[in-house]
Amino acid sequence: MSVTPAAAREALRGAGNLALVFDRHGRTRSGAELAHQVESIVGALAQACPPRPRVGVWYRNGIAAIEAFLGVEWAGGLRIPVDPGASAAEAEAIFAAAAADIVITDRAHANELRRAALVHDDEHPLDARPRSPAEYDPDAPYMIYPRSVTGGQLFGITMSYRNWMATIDTNIALYRSGRYGPWDETSEVYLTGQQLMHGTGFLGSFPFLAMGRPQVIIDTFEVATVLDAIERHCVTATMCVPAMLNSLVDALARRPAAGATLRHVLYGGGPMSGEQIRTAVQRIGPALTQVYGRVEGGWPIAMLTIDDHRALLDANPALASSCGRPIAEVQVALRPLPGQAADQGELRVQCAMTSRDYTDADGWCSLGDVMRQDDAGYLYYQRRLDRMINTGYHVYPDEVESVIAGVAGVRAALVRGESHPRWGQMVVAYVVADEAAASHLLVDEVKAALSDRLAKYKIPREIRVVAALPAS
């Protein structure tokens, strides 16, 4: 059965008094409690907004965040999520550029906003007359996943309800078919450690809710807290970006028993070295699946499976540099590029998860990733066609450069990704100062401007004052 807002409600109600969500503060929500609170949010949105509202959503992980995300969905609205680490200025810019009718958020974030917002959090839940899920149009916009705002213009990926439902259905099929590792419906528990709006929501948090399976939600990824949650709740599944996985692997060297229940550890979003992957396999065991995807093209598109991870330890070490093979639900093709070998080209995909806004007239979505595909079907990432930086989160240099260029004393700026042994890539800014500017003061002023305007993951780890900009 395809996942729809009505079907999702029935999955929650079907769970009844079974606790489906736990947080690290000891709070829980049963399926019935979740459904009631989400319907209350639907009622509050109906009172405050026109039908099918455009709703900004700004949360740090928590039970209330899950309820708010589902509330917009059940209201038939358009969700505009903002990273919880974004500055108030960045959040305001995204909501304005996306023409949000209203914002729903927790009290801490609401206090930072200049505009009024609906406050819903675990201490201050919305209390409105509950309403059932609205009728929805599968081709209506479901979410704008924001990438950047430059000059007041939002660059974001729009997904339809059809795209979202296909993403949830695809991931449920990957779990239940055992392609993410051996599945036992009665004992599965998910850990939401990455912030909900990112890959973890696509690959685990919302698929588990749709299956009526429990999960633990952690507000901040602190590795000791994560290990405690895994042990306490017998967690079987989670999703990590590379920096999170490396931290988890390091911690398991000191507490090896803590990961004993894990059997579906998904990771992706950025590069990892072969040595890091091999160490992870040795410490976590046969549980790792690398996922490759793009919001506009599908999550996931390709997988490096548990069996592939076994093979890369000895029989086929080259697999450590692969993105895996395309899943059965996704068709892929390589668009030839001038000067590239025949086995290389820009990756194009076709599937039910693909955003219509990014799909050509022929039904294919071009992703901007140059890949090589070997005779066995494995994909190997080569480079980007644009300047996007991939740290586990996507950073667009134009947005960062625009902020730096507005700092007094900056003559020119260049932002690019550079290799880092732990994060794969890190964001680095090169700044040319005006003659009158003091270099040591300028770095502090640039950092302050960036902190005021952008989410933490977009801020360069290094700011280098130079006489002339390097080649991009």
LUMLO-430780 format. One record per residue: x, y, z of N, C-alpha, C, O in turn; residue in three letters. Coordinates in steps of 0.1 Angstrom, whole numbers, plus 2048, in hexadecimal, padded with zeros to 3 digits. Layout:
<sites>
XYZXYZXYZXYZala/...
</sites>
This chain:
<sites>
8087F480080080080080980C80081280D808met/8068167F780E8227F680B82B80380082B808ser/81683280781483A81380E84780F81384F807val/80384B8157FC8578137FA85D8217FB85682Bthr/7F686A8227F38708307E98678377EA865843pro/7DE8638307D485B8377D984E83B7D6849846ala/7E28478327E883A8367F183C8427F283384Aala/7F984784280284984D7FB84B85A7FF846864ala/7EF8528597E78538657E284686A7E3843876arg/7DE83D8617D98308657E582886B7E2820874glu/7F18298667FC82286B7FF82687A80281E882ala/7FE83487C7FF83888A7F48338937F682E89Eleu/7E883588E7DD8308967DD8218987D981C8A3arg/7E281A88E7E380C88F7ED80789A7EC7FC8A0gly/7F781089D80180D8A77FB80E8B58008098BFala/7EF8168B67E88178C27F181D8CD7F78288CCgly/7F18168D97F981A8E48088168E480F8198EDasn/80C8108D981A80D8D882281A8D781F8228CEleu/82D81B8DF8358278DE83D8278D184581E8CFala/83C8318C98428328BC84E83B8BC8578398B4leu/84E8458C585984F8C585E8518D38568538DCval/86B8508D58718538E287B85E8E088285F8D5phe/87D8668EA8888708EA89286D8F588F8658FEasp/89D8748F68A78719008A387790E8AA875917arg/89887E90E89488491B88987B92288387F92Chis/88686F91C87D86692286E86891D866861921gly/86C87291485F87490E85C8699038658658FCarg/84F86690284B85C8F883E8618F28378698F8thr/83B85B8E682E85D8E082A8508DA8318498D3arg/81E84C8DD8188408D78138448C98128508C5ser/80F83A8C180A83D8B47FD8458B57FC84E8ADgly/7F48418BE7E88498BF7EA8578C47E48608BFala/7F48598CD7F78678D27FD86F8C67F987B8C5glu/8068698BF80B8708B38008758AA8008808A5leu/7F786B8A67ED86E89C7E487A8A27E088389Aala/7E18798AF7D88848B57DF8918B47D989B8B0his/7EC8928B77F389F8B87F58A48AA7F48B08A7gln/7F889B8A07F98A08927EC8A588D7EC8B0886val/7E189F8907D48A488C7D18B28937CA8BA88Dglu/7D68B489F7D48C18A57DC8CC89E7D78D789Dser/7E88C88997F08D28917E98D58847E98E087File/7E38CA87E7DB8CD8727D08D78757CD8E086Dval/7C98D58807BF8DF8847C48ED8867BD8F6882gly/7CF8EE88C7D58FB88F7D99028817D790E880ala/7DE8FA8787E290086B7D59048637D590E85Dleu/7CB8FC8657BE90085E7B890D8637B291585Cala/7BA90F8707B591C8767BD9288727B8933870gln/7CA92686F7D393186D7D693485F7DB93F85Bala/7D492A8567D992B8487CE92783E7C4921841cys/7D192B8317C89268267CA9178247D4912829pro/7C191181D7C490381A7D19008137D690980Cpro/7D78F58147E48F180F7EE8FC8127F4901808arg/7F18FF81E7FA90A82280890781F80C8FB81Epro/81091181D81E91181C82491382A82391E82Farg/82A90983082E90A83E83D9088408438FE83Cval/84391384685191284A85290985784990A860gly/85C90085785D8F786286C8F88678758F5860val/86D8FC87487B8FF87987C8F88878778FD891trp/8838ED8878848E58938918DE8958988DB88Btyr/8958DD8A189F8D38A58988C68A888C8C68ACarg/89F8BA8A68988AD8A88918AC8B58958B18BFasn/8858A68B487D8A48C087089E8BC86D89D8B0gly/8688998C585B8938C285289E8BB84B89B8B2ile/8538AA8C084B8B58BB84E8B78AC8468BB8A4ala/85B8B68A985F8B889B8598AE8928548B1887ala/8588A189685189788E84389B88C83D89A881ile/83C89F89782E8A389682C8AE88D8228AE885glu/8358B888D8338C48858358C087682D8C586Dala/83F8B88738428B48658358AD8608318B0855phe/8308A386882489C8638188A586380F8A385Aleu/8178AF86B80C8B886B80A8BF85E7FF8C0859gly/8158C48598158CB84C8108C18418088C5838val/8168B58418128AB8378038A88387FD8A782Eglu/7FE8A58447F08A18457E78AD8427DB8AA83Ftrp/7EC8B98437E48C583F7E48C78307DD8D082Bala/7EB8BE8297EC8C081A7F58CC8167F48D180Bgly/7FD8D081F8058DD81D8138DA8178168CF813gly/81A8E58158288E580F8318E881B8308F2822leu/83A8DF81E8438E08298508E78248568E3819arg/8558F182C8618F882986A8F683586A8FF83Dile/8728EB83687A8E98428878F184188D8F3837pro/88C8F584D8988FD84E8A18F585889C8F1863val/8AE8F48568B78ED85F8B68F486C8B790186Dasp/8B68ED8778B58F38848C18FB8888C1904891pro/8CD8F98818D99018848D990D87C8E391587Dgly/8CF9108748CF91C86C8CE9298758C8928880ala/8D39348718D19408788C39458768BC94186Cser/8BE94E87E8B195387C8B095B86F8A595A868ala/8BB96286B8BA96985F8B99608538B1963849ala/8C09548538BF94B8488B19458488AB94383Dglu/8AB94185489E93B85489494584F88B942847ala/89595285388B95C84E88C95E83F88295F838glu/89995D83A89A95F82B89495382488E955819ala/89694782989093B82288193C82387A93A818ile/87B93F82E86C94082F86794B82685C949820phe/86E95682586996181D86A95D80E86195F806ala/87595880A8779547FC86E9497F886A9487ECala/86A9408018619357FE8529398008499317FDala/85094680384294B80583A94380F82F93F80Dala/84094081B83993882582D94082A82E94C82Dala/82293982C81693F83281894084181394A847asp/81F93784782093685582C92E859831926850ile/83192F86583D92786A83891F87683192587Fval/83B91387783990B88384790788884F902881ile/84990989585690689B8569058AA84B9068B0thr/8619028B08619018BF86390F8C58669188BDasp/8629108D286291D8D88709238D687192F8D4arg/87B91B8D78889218D788A9288C98909338C9ala/8869218BE8889278B187E9338AF88193D8A8his/8729318B486893C8B286D9498B886A9548B3ala/8749488C48799548CA88495C8C28879678C4asn/8899558B889395B8AF88D9628A389496A89Cglu/88195E8A087A96389487497189686F9748A1leu/87497988B86D98688C85E98488985698D88Darg/85B97A88184D97787E84696E88884D96788Farg/83996F88983196689283295888D833956881ala/83194F89683294189282993989B82693C8A7ala/82492D89681D92389F82891C8A78329178A1leu/82691C8B48309158BC82B9088C08209068C6val/8328FE8BD82F8F08C183C8E98C58448E68BChis/83D8E68D18488DE8D68448D58E18388D58E5asp/84D8CD8E684A8C38F08448C98FD83C8C3904asp/8498D59008448DC90C8388E49098308E7913glu/8368E98FD82B8F18F98248EC8ED8258F28E2his/81D8E18EE8168DB8E280A8E38DE8038E98E6pro/8088E48D17FC8EB8CB7F08E38D07EF8D78D0leu/7E68EB8D37D98E58D87CE8EB8CF7C98F68D2asp/7CA8E48C57BF8E98BC7B68DD8B97B98D28BCala/7AA8E08B47A18D68B17A78CD8A67AA8D289Barg/7A88C08A97AE8B789F7A68B689279A8B7892pro/7AE8B58877A88B387A7AF8A78737BB8A5875arg/7A789F86B7AD8948647B58998587B48A4854ser/7BE8908537C68948477BE89983C7B3894839pro/7C38A38357BB8A982A7BD8A081E7C689881Dala/7B48A28147B689C8077C28A28017C48AE802glu/7CA89A7FA7D68A07F47D789D7E57D18937E1tyr/7DE8A57DE7E18A37D07EF89D7CF7F88A47D3asp/7F08917C97FE88B7C98088947C28148937C5pro/80389C7B880D8A47B180F8B27B78168BB7B2asp/8088B57C280A8C27C98178C27D081D8B77D4ala/81D8CE7D182A8CE7D88298CA7E78218CF7EEpro/8328C27EB8338BD7F983D8C480183A8C780Dtyr/8488C77FB8538CD80385D8D47FA85F8D07EEmet/8628DF7FF86D8E67F88798E48028798E980Dile/8838DC7FD88F8D98058998E580189E8E57F6tyr/89B8EE80B8A38FA8078B28F78068B78F080Fpro/8B88FC7FC8C78FB7FB8CE9087FE8D7908806arg/8C99137F98CF9207FB8C692C7F88BD92A7F0ser/8C99377FD8C29447F98CD94E7F58D59517FDval/8CC9537E98D695D7E48CE9687DD8C69657D4thr/8D09747E28C997F7DC8BA97E7DD8B29837D5gly/8B59787E98A79777EB8A196B7E38959697E5gly/8A89647DB8A39597D38A694C7DA8B29497DDgln/89C9447DB89E9377E28A192C7D789B92B7CDleu/8AC9257DA8AF9197D28AB90D7DB8B290B7E6phe/8A19067D789D8FA7DF8978F07D68948F27CAgly/8968E47DB8918D87D38838D67D78808D47E3ile/87A8D77CE86C8D47D08688C67CE86B8C07C3thr/8628BF7D885D8B27D684E8B27D78488BA7DEmet/8488AA7CF8398A87CF83589E7DA83E8967DFser/82889D7DD8248927E68278857DF82B87B7E7tyr/8258847D28288777CC8378737CE83A8687D0arg/84087D7CC84F87A7CE8518767DD85986C7DFasn/84B87C7E684E8797F484886B7F884F8637FEtrp/83C8687F383685B7F683F8507F08418457F5met/8448537E384D8497DD8598477E585E83C7E5ala/85F8517EA86B8507F28698487FF87183F802thr/85D84A80685A84281185883380D85D82A814ile/85083180384D8247FE85A81C7FA85B8117FDasp/8638237F386F81D7EF8788197FB87D80D7FBthr/87982180588181E81187A81381988180A81Easn/86D81381A86780882186A7FA81A86C7F0820ile/8697FB80C86C7EF80587A7EA80787D7DE807ala/8847F48088927F080A8947EA81889C7E0819leu/88D7EF82188E7E882F8887DA82F88E7D1832tyr/87B7DA82A8747CD82C8797C28238767B6825arg/87F7C68188857BC80F8927B78138987AD80Dser/8987BD81E8A57B98238B07BF81B8BC7BC81Egly/8AE7C98128B97CF80B8C17D88138CC7DB810arg/8BB7DD81E8C27E58288C87DC8338CD7E283Dtyr/8C77CF8328CB7C683C8C07BE8428B47C283Fgly/8C27B38488B87AA84D8AD7B18558B17B985Fpro/8A17AF8528967B785888D7AE8608897A385Dtrp/88A7B386C8817AC8758777B687A8797BE883asp/86B7B68748617C087785E7C288585B7CD889glu/85F7B888D85B7B989B8657BF8A48617C48B0thr/8717C18A087C7C68A98837D28A488C7D78ABser/87F7D88988867E38938837F089A8787F389Dglu/88E7F789D88D8048A389780E89C8A380A89Aval/89381A89989B8238918A082E89B8998328A4tyr/8AC8338988B283F89F8B384A8958BA84A88Bleu/8AB8558988AD8628918B786A8988B38718A2thr/8C386B8938CE8728998D187F8918D388A896gly/8D187D8838D388987B8C689187C8BB88C87Fgln/8C689E8788BA8A68798B08A186F8B389D864gln/8A38A287389889B86D89689F85E892897856leu/8998AC85B8968B084E89F8AB84389D8AC837met/8AB8A58478B58A083E8B389183A8A788C83Chis/8BD88B8368BC87D8318B687383A8AF86A836gly/8B78758478B286B8518A386B85089D860852thr/89C87684D88E87684C88986E84087F867840gly/89087083588D86982888F85A82A887852826phe/89A85683089F84883089A84083C89B83383Cleu/89584684789283F85288784485B87D83D85Egly/88885185F87E85686987085486486784F86Cser/86D85985885F85985485B84B84E850847850phe/86484484786183684485D82E850854826850pro/86582F85B86282786785482B86D84C822871phe/85183886D84383C87283883686982E83186Eleu/83B83685C83183185282F82285482581C851ala/83A81B85983880C85C83380A86A8317FE86Emet/83181487282D81288083780C889834805892gly/84480F88584F80A88D855815895855821891arg/85B8128A185F81C8AB86D8238A787581D89Fpro/86F82E8AC87C8358AA88083E8B68778428BEgln/88D8408B88928498C28978568BA89D8548B0val/8938618BF89886E8B98A18768C289D8788CEile/8AD8798BD8B78808C58B888E8C08BA8908B4ile/8B78988C98B78A68C58C58AA8BF8C58B38B6asp/8D08A58C48DD8A98BF8E589C8BF8E58948C8thr/8ED89B8B48F588F8B29028908BB90C8968B7phe/90088B8C790C88A8D090E87B8D29058738D6glu/91A8768CF91C8688CD9198608DA9148548D9val/91C8658E591985E8F290A85C8F39068518F7ala/9038678F08F48668F18EF85C8E78E58548EAthr/8F585C8DB8F08528D18F28448D58E983C8D4val/8FE8418DA9018338DF8F882F8EB8F38248EBleu/8F58398F48EC8368FF8DE8328F98D88298FEasp/8DA83A8EF8CC8378EA8CC82A8E28C28238E3ala/8D78278DB8D781A8D48D680E8DE8CE8058DCile/8DE80F8E98DD8048F38D08038FA8CA7F98FCglu/8CB80F8FE8BF80F9068B380A8FE8AA803904arg/8B280E8F18A680B8E98A88008DF89F7FD8D7his/8B47F98E08B77EE8D68B57F38C88AE7EC8C0cys/8BB7FE8C58BA8048B78C07FA8AD8CA7F58AFval/8B87F98A28BD7F08978C17F888B8C87F3882thr/8BC8048898BE80C87D8C181A87F8BC820889ala/8C98208778CC82F8788D283386A8D582B862thr/8D38408698DA84685D8E38518628E085986Amet/8EF85185C8FA85A85F90086185390185A848cys/90486D85490E87384B91C86F84F91D86A85Aval/92687084693386B84993986F85793E86785Epro/93887C85A93D88186793787A87393D87687Dala/92A87887292387087D92786287D92985D888met/92885B87292C84D87293A84C87893D84387Fleu/94385587495185487995185688895984F88Fasn/94985F88D94886089C9438548A39478508ADser/93884E89C9338428A293D8368A293E82F8ACleu/94483589794E82A89695982C8A195D8238A7val/95E8398A396883B8AD9638388BB96A8328C3asp/95683B8BD9508388CB94E8298CD9508248D8ala/94B8228C29498138C395780C8C69568018CBleu/9628138C396F80D8C797080C8D69778038DCala/9698168DD96A8168EC95E80F8F295F80A8FEarg/95380E8EB9478078F09427FD8E69377FF8E0arg/9497F38E29457EA8D79377E48D99317E18CFpro/9337E18E59277DA8E791B7E38E490F7DF8E2ala/91D7F08E49127FA8E290B7F98D58FF7FC8D4ala/9127F48CB90C7F38BE9077E58BA9047E28AEgly/9057DC8C49027CE8C18F57CC8BA8F37C28B3ala/8EB7D58BC8DE7D38B68DD7D98A88D37D68A1thr/8E77E18A48E67E78978E77DD88B8F07D588Bleu/8DD7DE8828DE7D68768DA7DE8698DB7D885Earg/8D77EB86A8D47F385E8DB8018618D480A866his/8E780285E8EE80F8608F08158528F981184Bval/8E881E84F8E98258428F28318438F183884Dleu/8FA83483990284083990484582B90283E821tyr/90685282A90885981D90886881E90886D82Agly/90786E81390687D81391488381191488F80Egly/91F87C81192C88180E93687680D93386B810gly/94287A80994D87080795386B81495487281Epro/95785E81495F85881F96A85081996984B80Dmet/97585082098184981A97F83A81C977835824ser/98683281498582481598981F822983815827gly/99382582899882183698D82384098A81B849glu/98682E83F97B83184897082784796A822851gln/96C82383B96181A83896580C83E95D805844ile/97280883B9767FB8409767FA84F9727F0855arg/97A80585697A80586496C8048699697FE873thr/96280B86295480B86694F7FD8659487F886Eala/9527F685B94D7E88599537DF86494B7D7869val/95F7E18679667D887195F7DB87F95E7D1887gln/95B7E78829567EA8909477E88919427E589Barg/9407EB8869317EA88792D7DC8829227D7887ile/9347D68799307C98749287C98689277D4862gly/9217BF8659197BE85890C7C58599017BF85Apro/90D7D385A9017DB85B9017E78538F77EE852ala/90C7EA84C90E7F78459087F683790B7ED82Fleu/9018018338FC8038258FF8118228FA81A829thr/9078138189098218138FE8258098FB81D800gln/8F883080B8ED8358028F28417FA8F884A800val/8EF8417EE8F184D7E68E48527E08DC84A7DBtyr/8E185F7E28D58657DD8D68747DB8DF87A7E0gly/8CC8797D58CA8887D48BB88B7D78B28837D2arg/8B88957DE8AA8997E08A289A7D48978957D3val/8A88A07C98A18A27BD89F8957B58968947ACglu/8A888B7B78A887F7AF8A38727B689E8697B0gly/8A48727C489F8667CB8A98637D68B58647D5gly/8A385E7E28AB85A7ED8A684C7F189B84A7F6trp/8AE8417EE8BB8427E88B983F7D98AF83C7D3pro/8C58417D28C683E7C38CE8317C28CB8287BAile/8D98307CA8E28257C98E68217D78E58297E0ala/8EA8147D98EE80F7E68FB8077E58FD7FF7DBmet/9048087EE90F7FF7F090A7F67FC90A7FA808leu/9077E97F98FF7E18039087DB80D9157DD80Dthr/9027D48179097CD8219137C381B91E7C281File/90E7BC8119177B280A9237B980392E7B4803asp/9207C57FD92B7CC7F79367D08029427D07FFasp/9317D480D93A7D88189437CC81D94E7CE820his/93D7C081D9457B482094F7B281595B7AF818arg/94C7B48089557B27FD9617BC7FD96C7B87FAala/95E7C88019687D38019737D080B97E7D680Aleu/9707C881597B7C581F9867BD8199927BF81Eleu/9837B581098E7AC80A98D7AA7FB9967AC7F4asp/9827A47F79807A07E99807AB7DF9857AA7D4ala/97A7B77E29797C17D997A7CF7E09707D67E2asn/9867D27E49887DF7EB9857EB7E49827F67EApro/9847EB7D69817F77CF9737FB7D196F8077CEala/96A7F37D695C7F77D995B8027E49518087E5leu/9668037EB96680E7F696481C7F09608257F7ala/96881D7E396682A7DC95A82B7D49588357CDser/9518217D59458217CD9398267D49388267E0ser/92F82C7CD9228307D29188247D290D8267D6cys/91D8197CD91480D7CC90D80C7BF9108137B6gly/9038037BE8FC8017B28EE8067B48E88077BFarg/8E880B7A98DA8107A98D08067AF8D17FA7ACpro/8C780B7B78BC8027BC8B27FF7B08B28067A6ile/8AB7F47B28A27EF7A88977FA7A48927FA799ala/8948027AE88980C7AC88D8187A48858207A0glu/89A8197A089F8257998A682178D8AF81878Dval/8A38277818AA8267758B58317758B383C778gln/8C182D7708CC83776F8D28367618D182C75Aval/8D884175D8DF8427508EA84D7528E885675Aala/8F584C74A8FF85674A8FE85E73E8FF859732leu/8FD86B73F8FD87573490B87773091387C738arg/90F87472391C87771F92088572091988E71Epro/92D88772493389572693F89671D94688C71Bleu/9418A271794D8A470F95A8A171695C8A5721pro/96289971096F89571696F88B72097A887725gly/96388572396387A72D96386D72695F86B71Bgln/96886372D96885572895A85072795185572Dala/95984571F94B84071C94483B72893883A729ala/94C83673394583173F94283C74993F839755asp/94484974594285474E93885E74893785F73Cgln/93186575192886F74D91F874758921870764gly/91787E75590E8837609038797638FC87475Aglu/9018767708F786D7738E98737728E687E776leu/8E086B76B8D286E7698CA86376F8CE85776Earg/8BE8667758B685C77B8A785E7778A3869773val/8A085377889285377588B84A77F88E83E780gln/88285078787A84879186F85079686D85C793cys/86784979F85B8507A585F85B7AF8578637B2ala/86B85A7B48708637BE8758717B887787A7BFmet/8778717AB87D87D7A58748897A48698887A0thr/87A8947A88728A17A886F8A57998788A5791ser/8638A979785F8AD78A8668B97858698BB779arg/8698C278E8708CF78B87E8CC7858848D577Easp/8848C17888918BD7848918B277989C8AD776tyr/8868AF7748848A576A8838AB75C87B8B475Athr/88B8A675388B8AB74587E8A673E87789D743asp/87C8AB7328708A772A870898728866891725ala/87C89272787D88372487B87B73187C86F730asp/87888173D87687A74988287775188187075Bgly/88D87C74E89A87975589E88575D89C891759trp/8A48837698A988D7718B888D7718BE883775cys/8BE89876D8CD89976D8D189F77B8CC8A977Fser/8DB8987818DF89B78F8EB8A47918ED8A979Cleu/8F38A67868FF8AE78790B8A778D9168AD78Egly/90989A79091489279591A88A789913883782asp/92788B78792E88477D93287678393987678Dval/92E86B77D93085E78293785577893685876Cmet/93E84B77D94384077493B834778939832784arg/93782C76E93081F77293881376C93B813760gln/93B80A7749437FE76F93A7F376A92E7F576Aasp/9407E97659387DE75E92E7D77679247D2763asp/9317D77749287D177E91D7DA7839147D678Aala/91D7E777D9127F07819157FA78C90D80278Fgly/9217F879392480179E92880F79992E81178Ftyr/9238197A092582779D93182D7A59328297B1leu/93983579F94483B7A694484A7A394584F798tyr/9438527AE9428607AD94F8667A89598637ADtyr/94E87079F95A87679995B88579D9658897A2gln/95088C79B95089B79E9428A179C93989A797arg/9418AD79F9358B579D9368BD7919418C278Darg/92B8C078A92B8C977F92A8D778392E8E177Cleu/9248DA78F9248E779592E8E77A19368DE7A2asp/92D8F27A99378F37B49328EE7C19388F17CCarg/9278E77C29218E37CE92C8DB7D79348D37D1met/92C8DE7E49358D87ED92D8CE7F59228D17FAile/9328C27F792B8B77FD9338B380A93D8AC809asn/92E8B88159348B582292D8AA82A9308A7836thr/9238A482391889D82A90B8A482990089F82Agly/90D8B28279028BB8259068C38189128C5817tyr/8FD8C78109018CE8049028DD8078F98E480Chis/90E8E38039108F18059138F77F791B8F27EFval/90C9027F490E9097E79169167E991291F7F0tyr/9229167E392B9217E592692F7E29299387E9pro/91D9307D891893E7D59119447E19139507E4asp/90A93C7E99039427F590D9467FF90B951805glu/91793F80292194280C92994E80792C95780Fval/92D94E7FA9359597F592D9667F59339717F8glu/9209657F39189717F4918978801919984802ser/91897080C91897581A92697B81C927987822val/93197481893E97981B941987813947990819ile/93B98780793E9937FF9379A080593B9AB802ala/92D99E80E9279A981492E9AE8209299B8826gly/9399A88249409AC83094A9B882C9519B7822val/9499C38339529CE8319619CA8319659C383Bala/9699CD8279779CA82797A9BE81E9859BA81Cgly/96F9B78199719AC8109719B18019679B77FDval/97C9AE7FA97C9B27EC9779A77E39709AA7D9arg/97A99A7E797698F7DF9769827E797D9827F1ala/96D9797E496D96C7EB96A9607E29639627D8ala/9709557E696D9497DF96B93E7EA97393D7F3leu/9619367E895E92B7F195E91E7E995991D7DEval/9659147EF9669077E89678FC7F296A8FE7FDarg/9658EF7ED9678E47F59758DE7F497A8DE7E9gly/97B8DA7FF9888D47FF9888C88079808C6810glu/9918BE8049918B180A9948B381999C8BB81Dser/98E8AA8219908A982F99089B83398789382Fhis/99A89683B99A88883E98E88284698C876845pro/98788B84D97C88685596E88884F96688084Farg/96D89484996089884395F89683495489882Etrp/96989182E96988F82096C89C81997689E811gly/9638A681A9658B48159628BE82095A8BB829gln/9698C98209668D48299658E182196B8E2816met/95D8EA82795B8F782096790082496A902830val/96D90681A97891081C97591C81497191C809val/97892881B97693581498393C81398C93C81Cala/98694280799194A80498C95880398395B7FBtyr/99396180A98E96F80A99A9788069A597780Cval/9979827FD9A198C7FA99C99980199199D7FFval/9A599F8099A19AA8119A49B780A9AD9B8802ala/99C9C180D99F9CF8089AC9D380F9B09CE81Aasp/9B39DC8099C09E080E9BF9E681D9C89E4825glu/9B39EC81F9B29F282D9AD9E98389AE9EC843ala/9A99DD8349A49D383D9AF9CB8449B99C783Eala/9AE9C98519B89C18599B49B38579A99AF85Bala/9BD9AA8539BA99C84F9B499585B9AB98D85Aser/9BB9968679B798F8739A99928789A298A87Dhis/9A599F8769989A487A98E99F87098299C874leu/99299F86398899C85998398E85A97798B858leu/98B98485E98797686097C97686A97296F868val/97E97D87697497D88096798387B95C97E87Easp/96898D87395C99486E95498B86494898B864glu/95C98485C95697B85294F96F85A94396C856val/95596A86494F95F86C94296487293895D872lys/94297087893697687E92B97787491F974877ala/92E97C86992497E85E91E97185A912970858ala/92696785892195A85491895485F90E94E85Cleu/91D95586C91594F8779079568788FE94F87Cser/9069638748FA96A8758F096686A8E496786Basp/8F696185F8ED95F8538EB95084F8E194D848arg/8F49478528F493A84D8F492F8578F8931863leu/8EF9238538F091785C8FE91385E907916856ala/90190D86A90E90A86D915901863921903860lys/90E8F885D9158EF8539198F68469218F083Ftyr/91590284491990A83892591383B92B918831lys/92891484793391E84B94091784894390C84Dile/94991E84195791883E95E91584B95E91C855pro/96590984B96D90585697A90D85698090F861arg/97E91284B98A91A84A987926841981925837glu/98C93284698B93E83E99994383C9A0947846ile/99E9448309AB94782D9AC9548269A795681Barg/9B395E82B9B596B8259C196A81C9CC966820val/9BF96D80F9C996B8059CB9787FC9C29807FCval/9D69787F59D89847EC9D09837E09CC98D7DAala/9CD9777DB9C69757CF9BE9687D09C395E7D6ala/9B29677CA9AA95B7CB9B09507C39B59527B8leu/9B09437C89B49387C19AA9357B699F93A7B6pro/9AE92C7AD9A59277A299A91F7A999D9187B3ala/98D9207A59829197AB98290B7A89799037ADser/
</sites>
